[in-house]
């Protein structure tokens, strides 16, 4: 199994599906799916409870397959890769933007 390259807090662009072209911030990463802020919105009917006394209709994000999003680096979409960097405490695995070769984190 390959490592997941998209992380919580990354800006991504949707490359396929009903929300193609939209950009958003990753809220959560699950096994092979991601939740993106304001994308793939669904309507849920909520029963009244203590936390939501009125109940009603709620609009919330639904997970998207991780293969349907691409990382946005400096306003352009790019693929991500990994490389190792040498530091004072040894080598460290870091993400890089494949289009520019720049280290992301």
MARLUM-594818 format. One line per field, with one value per atom (N, C-alpha, C, O): x, y, z; chain; atom name. Coordinates in nm, 2 decimals, padded with zeros to 4 digits. Atoms other than C-alpha are relative to their C-alpha. Example, Ala and Ser with C-alpha at 12.3 -4.5 7.8 and 13.67 -1.06 7.14 Angstrom:
residues 2
xx = (00.09_01.23_00.09_00.19_-00.09_01.37_-00.08_-00.03)
yy = (-00.12_-00.45_00.12_00.12_-00.11_-00.11_00.11_00.22)
zz = (00.00_00.78_00.00_00.07_00.00_00.71_00.08_00.09)
kette = (A_A_A_A_A_A_A_A)
atom = (N_CA_C_O_N_CA_C_O)
end
This chain:
residues 105
xx = (00.08_00.00_00.09_00.19_-00.08_00.13_-00.03_-00.14_00.03_00.16_-00.09_-00.09_00.09_-00.10_00.07_00.13_-00.08_00.04_-00.07_-00.01_00.08_-00.25_-00.02_-00.05_00.02_-00.27_-00.11_-00.15_00.10_-00.52_00.06_00.18_-00.05_-00.49_00.05_00.07_-00.05_-00.37_-00.11_-00.23_00.09_-00.53_00.00_00.11_00.01_-00.66_-00.10_-00.19_00.09_-00.84_-00.07_00.00_00.08_-01.12_00.03_00.01_-00.03_-01.02_-00.10_-00.10_00.11_-01.33_-00.13_-00.12_00.12_-01.69_-00.09_-00.05_00.10_-01.98_00.06_00.01_-00.07_-01.75_00.13_00.21_-00.12_-01.48_00.04_-00.04_-00.05_-01.26_-00.01_00.06_00.01_-01.35_00.12_00.19_-00.11_-01.08_-00.04_-00.14_00.04_-01.09_00.11_00.21_-00.10_-00.90_-00.04_-00.16_00.03_-00.88_-00.03_00.05_00.05_-01.08_00.05_00.10_-00.04_-01.00_00.04_00.00_-00.05_-00.82_-00.04_00.01_00.03_-00.96_00.07_00.14_-00.08_-00.81_00.03_00.14_-00.02_-00.86_-00.10_-00.12_00.09_-01.10_00.04_00.11_-00.03_-01.08_-00.13_-00.22_00.11_-01.33_00.06_00.16_-00.05_-01.28_-00.11_-00.23_00.09_-01.43_-00.08_-00.03_00.09_-01.74_-00.01_-00.07_00.00_-01.71_-00.08_-00.07_00.08_-01.94_-00.10_-00.11_00.10_-02.22_-00.12_-00.17_00.11_-02.50_-00.10_-00.07_00.11_-02.84_-00.03_-00.06_00.03_-02.90_-00.12_-00.13_00.11_-03.22_00.03_00.07_-00.05_-03.15_-00.12_-00.21_00.10_-03.38_00.03_00.15_-00.02_-03.42_00.07_00.04_-00.08_-03.17_00.04_00.00_-00.04_-03.02_00.10_00.09_-00.10_-02.73_-00.07_-00.02_00.07_-02.97_-00.15_-00.22_00.13_-03.31_-00.11_-00.22_00.10_-03.49_00.00_-00.10_-00.01_-03.36_00.00_00.03_00.01_-03.42_00.10_00.15_-00.09_-03.21_00.14_00.15_-00.14_-02.83_00.07_00.05_-00.09_-02.59_00.14_00.19_-00.14_-02.25_00.08_00.02_-00.09_-01.95_-00.01_-00.03_00.00_-01.93_00.14_00.20_-00.14_-01.60_00.01_-00.08_-00.03_-01.44_00.12_00.21_-00.11_-01.20_00.13_00.13_-00.12_-00.84_00.06_00.14_-00.05_-00.77_-00.06_-00.02_00.07_-01.01_00.04_-00.02_-00.05_-00.82_00.15_00.23_-00.14_-00.48_00.05_-00.03_-00.05_-00.26_00.03_00.07_-00.02_-00.24_00.12_00.12_-00.13_00.11_00.02_00.04_-00.01_00.14_-00.10_-00.06_00.11_-00.19_-00.01_-00.10_00.01_-00.12_00.00_00.06_00.01_-00.20_00.13_00.19_-00.12_00.09_-00.01_-00.09_-00.01_00.17_00.10_00.18_-00.08_00.34_00.09_00.06_-00.10_00.65_00.06_00.04_-00.07_00.87_00.15_00.20_-00.15_01.25_00.05_-00.02_-00.06_01.48_00.10_00.17_-00.09_01.67_00.09_00.05_-00.10_01.98_00.00_00.01_00.00_01.96_00.10_00.17_-00.09_02.14_-00.03_00.06_00.04_01.94_-00.02_-00.08_00.01_01.96_-00.08_-00.11_00.08_01.76_-00.15_-00.20_00.14_01.39_-00.07_-00.02_00.08_01.12_-00.09_-00.16_00.08_00.96_-00.07_-00.03_00.08_00.70_00.06_00.10_-00.04_00.80_-00.10_-00.18_00.08_00.61_00.07_00.18_-00.07_00.70_00.02_00.12_-00.01_00.64_00.12_00.19_-00.11_00.90_00.12_00.23_-00.11_01.10_00.01_00.10_00.00_01.03_-00.05_-00.14_00.04_01.00_-00.13_-00.13_00.13_00.64_00.00_-00.04_-00.01_00.69_00.11_00.13)
yy = (-00.12_00.00_00.12_00.13_-00.12_00.34_00.10_00.09_-00.10_00.63_00.11_00.14_-00.11_00.90_00.13_00.17_-00.12_01.22_00.13_00.23_-00.11_01.45_00.00_-00.10_-00.01_01.58_00.10_00.18_-00.10_01.77_00.14_00.16_-00.14_02.14_00.04_00.16_-00.03_02.11_00.06_00.04_-00.05_02.31_-00.09_-00.12_00.10_02.08_00.05_00.14_-00.03_02.11_-00.13_-00.23_00.12_01.87_-00.01_00.08_00.02_01.72_-00.08_-00.09_00.07_01.51_00.00_00.01_00.01_01.47_00.13_00.22_-00.12_01.72_00.13_00.23_-00.13_01.97_00.02_00.09_-00.02_01.96_00.15_00.23_-00.14_02.28_00.07_00.18_-00.07_02.38_-00.03_-00.14_00.02_02.43_00.01_00.08_-00.01_02.39_-00.06_-00.12_00.05_02.30_-00.14_-00.16_00.13_01.94_00.00_00.05_00.00_01.89_-00.12_-00.12_00.13_01.52_-00.09_-00.08_00.11_01.23_-00.13_-00.16_00.14_00.88_-00.09_-00.04_00.10_00.56_00.05_00.08_-00.04_00.65_00.11_00.13_-00.11_00.94_00.13_00.12_-00.13_01.31_00.08_00.07_-00.10_01.57_00.13_00.18_-00.13_01.90_00.10_00.08_-00.11_02.22_00.06_00.11_-00.06_02.34_-00.08_-00.03_00.08_02.06_-00.13_-00.19_00.12_01.76_00.00_-00.09_-00.03_01.90_-00.10_-00.12_00.09_01.66_00.06_00.13_-00.05_01.73_-00.12_-00.23_00.10_01.54_00.05_00.17_-00.03_01.53_-00.04_-00.15_00.02_01.57_00.00_00.09_00.01_01.46_00.10_00.13_-00.09_01.71_-00.07_-00.19_00.06_01.65_00.11_00.23_-00.10_01.84_00.10_00.22_-00.08_01.97_00.08_00.19_-00.07_02.06_-00.01_-00.09_00.01_02.13_00.01_-00.05_-00.02_02.23_-00.12_-00.15_00.10_01.95_00.06_00.18_-00.06_02.00_-00.05_-00.16_00.04_01.99_00.06_00.18_-00.04_02.01_-00.02_-00.13_00.01_02.07_-00.03_00.05_00.03_01.90_-00.06_-00.11_00.06_01.78_-00.15_-00.21_00.14_01.42_-00.04_00.04_00.04_01.23_-00.02_-00.06_00.01_01.23_-00.10_-00.09_00.09_00.96_00.09_00.19_-00.08_01.08_00.01_00.10_-00.01_01.01_00.11_00.14_-00.10_01.28_00.14_00.24_-00.13_01.56_00.02_-00.08_-00.03_01.73_00.11_00.20_-00.11_01.94_00.13_00.12_-00.13_02.31_00.06_00.09_-00.06_02.46_00.13_00.13_-00.14_02.84_00.02_00.08_-00.03_02.85_-00.10_-00.09_00.10_02.55_-00.14_-00.16_00.14_02.18_-00.07_-00.04_00.07_01.95_-00.14_-00.16_00.13_01.59_00.01_00.11_00.00_01.51_-00.12_-00.22_00.11_01.30_00.01_00.10_00.01_01.21_00.00_-00.06_00.00_01.27_00.00_00.04_00.00_01.24_00.12_00.15_-00.11_01.54_-00.04_-00.10_00.03_01.52_00.12_00.23_-00.11_01.72_-00.03_-00.13_00.02_01.75_-00.13_-00.20_00.12_01.46_-00.12_-00.22_00.11_01.23_00.03_00.15_-00.03_01.19_00.00_-00.06_-00.02_01.29_-00.01_00.05_00.01_01.21_00.12_00.15_-00.12_01.52_00.00_-00.08_-00.01_01.60_00.10_00.21_-00.10_01.78_00.01_-00.08_-00.02_01.93_-00.04_00.00_00.06_01.73_00.10_00.09_-00.10_02.03_00.09_00.13_-00.09_02.25_-00.06_-00.01_00.06_02.02_00.06_00.03_-00.07_02.25_-00.09_-00.17_00.07_02.10_00.07_00.19_-00.06_02.15_00.01_00.11_-00.01_02.06_-00.08_-00.09)
zz = (00.00_00.00_00.00_00.08_00.01_-00.09_00.11_00.17_-00.10_00.15_-00.05_-00.17_00.04_00.15_00.00_00.09_00.01_00.02_00.03_00.06_-00.03_00.09_00.16_00.21_-00.14_00.45_00.04_-00.04_-00.06_00.67_-00.01_00.02_00.01_00.60_-00.14_-00.17_00.13_00.24_-00.09_-00.07_00.10_-00.04_-00.12_-00.17_00.12_-00.32_-00.10_-00.07_00.11_-00.65_-00.04_-00.05_00.04_-00.75_-00.16_-00.23_00.14_-01.09_-00.08_-00.20_00.07_-01.17_00.09_00.21_-00.08_-01.07_-00.01_-00.09_00.00_-01.01_00.04_00.00_-00.05_-00.83_-00.07_-00.01_00.07_-01.09_-00.01_-00.05_00.01_-01.08_00.13_00.14_-00.13_-00.72_00.08_00.07_-00.09_-00.47_00.14_00.17_-00.14_-00.09_00.08_00.03_-00.10_00.22_00.05_00.08_-00.05_00.34_00.15_00.23_-00.14_00.66_00.07_00.19_-00.06_00.72_-00.11_-00.22_00.09_00.56_00.06_00.17_-00.04_00.59_-00.09_-00.18_00.07_00.44_-00.15_-00.18_00.14_00.07_-00.04_-00.16_00.03_00.10_00.08_00.18_-00.07_00.19_00.01_-00.07_-00.01_00.32_-00.03_00.03_00.05_00.14_00.04_00.01_-00.04_00.28_-00.11_-00.21_00.10_00.08_-00.13_-00.23_00.12_-00.18_00.03_00.14_-00.01_-00.24_00.11_00.20_-00.11_-00.02_-00.02_-00.13_00.00_00.07_00.11_00.20_-00.09_00.25_00.09_00.05_-00.09_00.57_00.08_00.12_-00.08_00.77_00.14_00.17_-00.14_01.14_00.10_00.09_-00.11_01.43_00.11_00.13_-00.11_01.72_00.11_00.14_-00.11_02.00_00.09_00.06_-00.09_02.29_-00.07_-00.05_00.06_02.08_-00.12_-00.15_00.11_01.79_00.03_-00.02_-00.04_01.95_-00.11_-00.09_00.10_01.63_-00.10_-00.16_00.10_01.41_-00.14_-00.15_00.13_01.04_-00.10_-00.09_00.11_00.72_00.02_00.04_-00.02_00.75_-00.13_-00.19_00.11_00.46_00.05_00.13_-00.05_00.51_-00.11_-00.21_00.10_00.32_00.01_00.11_00.01_00.20_-00.05_-00.13_00.05_00.14_-00.15_-00.21_00.14_-00.20_-00.01_00.08_00.01_-00.32_-00.02_-00.09_00.00_-00.28_-00.14_-00.17_00.14_-00.65_-00.08_-00.19_00.07_-00.75_00.04_00.00_-00.04_-00.59_-00.03_-00.03_00.02_-00.67_00.09_00.11_-00.08_-00.45_-00.07_-00.19_00.06_-00.52_00.06_00.18_-00.04_-00.50_-00.07_-00.20_00.06_-00.56_-00.12_-00.22_00.10_-00.75_-00.11_-00.19_00.11_-00.98_00.06_00.17_-00.05_-00.94_-00.03_-00.13_00.02_-00.90_00.06_00.16_-00.06_-00.82_00.12_00.12_-00.12_-00.49_00.00_-00.05_-00.02_-00.42_00.13_00.21_-00.13_-00.13_-00.03_-00.13_00.01_-00.09_00.15_00.24_-00.14_00.21_00.00_-00.09_-00.02_00.35_00.12_00.21_-00.11_00.57_00.09_00.05_-00.10_00.89_00.11_00.10_-00.11_01.22_00.07_00.13_-00.08_01.37_-00.10_-00.06_00.09_01.06_-00.12_-00.14_00.12_00.75_00.03_00.13_-00.02_00.72_-00.13_-00.23_00.13_00.46_-00.01_00.08_00.02_00.32_-00.13_-00.22_00.12_00.06_-00.10_-00.05_00.09_-00.26_-00.11_-00.14_00.12_-00.55_-00.12_-00.15_00.11_-00.86_-00.11_-00.19_00.11_-01.10_00.02_-00.07_-00.03_-00.92_00.07_00.07_-00.08_-00.70_00.14_00.21_-00.13_-00.40_00.11_00.10_-00.12_-00.05_00.06_00.07_-00.04_00.08_00.16_00.21_-00.15_00.45_00.05_00.18)
kette = (A_A_A_A_A_A_A_A_A_A_A_A_A_A_A_A_A_A_A_A_A_A_A_A_A_A_A_A_A_A_A_A_A_A_A_A_A_A_A_A_A_A_A_A_A_A_A_A_A_A_A_A_A_A_A_A_A_A_A_A_A_A_A_A_A_A_A_A_A_A_A_A_A_A_A_A_A_A_A_A_A_A_A_A_A_A_A_A_A_A_A_A_A_A_A_A_A_A_A_A_A_A_A_A_A_A_A_A_A_A_A_A_A_A_A_A_A_A_A_A_A_A_A_A_A_A_A_A_A_A_A_A_A_A_A_A_A_A_A_A_A_A_A_A_A_A_A_A_A_A_A_A_A_A_A_A_A_A_A_A_A_A_A_A_A_A_A_A_A_A_A_A_A_A_A_A_A_A_A_A_A_A_A_A_A_A_A_A_A_A_A_A_A_A_A_A_A_A_A_A_A_A_A_A_A_A_A_A_A_A_A_A_A_A_A_A_A_A_A_A_A_A_A_A_A_A_A_A_A_A_A_A_A_A_A_A_A_A_A_A_A_A_A_A_A_A_A_A_A_A_A_A_A_A_A_A_A_A_A_A_A_A_A_A_A_A_A_A_A_A_A_A_A_A_A_A_A_A_A_A_A_A_A_A_A_A_A_A_A_A_A_A_A_A_A_A_A_A_A_A_A_A_A_A_A_A_A_A_A_A_A_A_A_A_A_A_A_A_A_A_A_A_A_A_A_A_A_A_A_A_A_A_A_A_A_A_A_A_A_A_A_A_A_A_A_A_A_A_A_A_A_A_A_A_A_A_A_A_A_A_A_A_A_A_A_A_A_A_A_A_A_A_A_A_A_A_A_A_A_A_A_A_A_A_A_A_A_A_A_A_A_A_A_A_A_A_A_A_A_A_A_A_A_A_A_A_A_A_A_A_A_A_A_A_A_A_A_A_A_A)
atom = (N_CA_C_O_N_CA_C_O_N_CA_C_O_N_CA_C_O_N_CA_C_O_N_CA_C_O_N_CA_C_O_N_CA_C_O_N_CA_C_O_N_CA_C_O_N_CA_C_O_N_CA_C_O_N_CA_C_O_N_CA_C_O_N_CA_C_O_N_CA_C_O_N_CA_C_O_N_CA_C_O_N_CA_C_O_N_CA_C_O_N_CA_C_O_N_CA_C_O_N_CA_C_O_N_CA_C_O_N_CA_C_O_N_CA_C_O_N_CA_C_O_N_CA_C_O_N_CA_C_O_N_CA_C_O_N_CA_C_O_N_CA_C_O_N_CA_C_O_N_CA_C_O_N_CA_C_O_N_CA_C_O_N_CA_C_O_N_CA_C_O_N_CA_C_O_N_CA_C_O_N_CA_C_O_N_CA_C_O_N_CA_C_O_N_CA_C_O_N_CA_C_O_N_CA_C_O_N_CA_C_O_N_CA_C_O_N_CA_C_O_N_CA_C_O_N_CA_C_O_N_CA_C_O_N_CA_C_O_N_CA_C_O_N_CA_C_O_N_CA_C_O_N_CA_C_O_N_CA_C_O_N_CA_C_O_N_CA_C_O_N_CA_C_O_N_CA_C_O_N_CA_C_O_N_CA_C_O_N_CA_C_O_N_CA_C_O_N_CA_C_O_N_CA_C_O_N_CA_C_O_N_CA_C_O_N_CA_C_O_N_CA_C_O_N_CA_C_O_N_CA_C_O_N_CA_C_O_N_CA_C_O_N_CA_C_O_N_CA_C_O_N_CA_C_O_N_CA_C_O_N_CA_C_O_N_CA_C_O_N_CA_C_O_N_CA_C_O_N_CA_C_O_N_CA_C_O_N_CA_C_O_N_CA_C_O_N_CA_C_O_N_CA_C_O_N_CA_C_O_N_CA_C_O_N_CA_C_O_N_CA_C_O_N_CA_C_O_N_CA_C_O_N_CA_C_O_N_CA_C_O_N_CA_C_O_N_CA_C_O_N_CA_C_O_N_CA_C_O_N_CA_C_O_N_CA_C_O_N_CA_C_O)
end
